Amino acid sequence: MAVCKVKKVNIFTHLELKDKIIEELQKAGCVQIIDVTSKLKMPGLLDFDTINNTESISALPEVKYCIDFLSNFEDKP
């Protein structure tokens, strides 16, 4: 029996792409896929899909401000 090196990867994606990505990985036959949601040390991570749109939209100006502020420190070529 041959022995090969194994690498562990974590794949994070939008929920709507989950089935397509799993299907493509299974077609490739080069990965073993296991669901680790039951093993998460921070179960709150599972609640990301419950954030409402209003909350996200109200945070956009603050995010834009931060991006604009930090872009002043960007390395210029």
Buried (B, 14 or more C-beta within 10 A) or exposed (E): EEEEEEEEEEEEEEEEEEEEEBEEBEEEEEEEEEEEEEEEEEEEEEEEEEEEEEEEEEEEEEEEEEEEEEEEEEEEE
